[in-house]
């Protein structure tokens, strides 16, 4: 039996009502107390609906986690690139660095010091 068959068998056996666990053999059939011998489908398979839903939920969560990690890596890479470009511009071109770093900082300070709008007044659009 190849590892590929065993992996396929475990997808069936892990959601079967007849499954049991042996400390020496791992997941085994509860009818024979032996590891699975089928290649494609088991004729004695009886789906454990609750277990199948739990396994599917774990698989979906794993896919979501992989996507989240991939997105995080992409965003961190883009952020690092922006920082390196900004540092390059800051160290090599004073006019550009002033436009990038100084003016937004000054505008932010001004915005923080401005009096907030009165929420009771009507605002014209």
Secondary structure as UniProt FT lines:
FT   HELIX           3..13
FT   TURN            14..15
FT   TURN            17..18
FT   STRAND          19..22
FT   TURN            23..25
FT   STRAND          26..29
FT   TURN            30..32
FT   TURN            43..44
FT   HELIX           49..92
FT   HELIX           94..97
FT   HELIX           98..102
FT   HELIX           103..113
FT   TURN            119..120
//
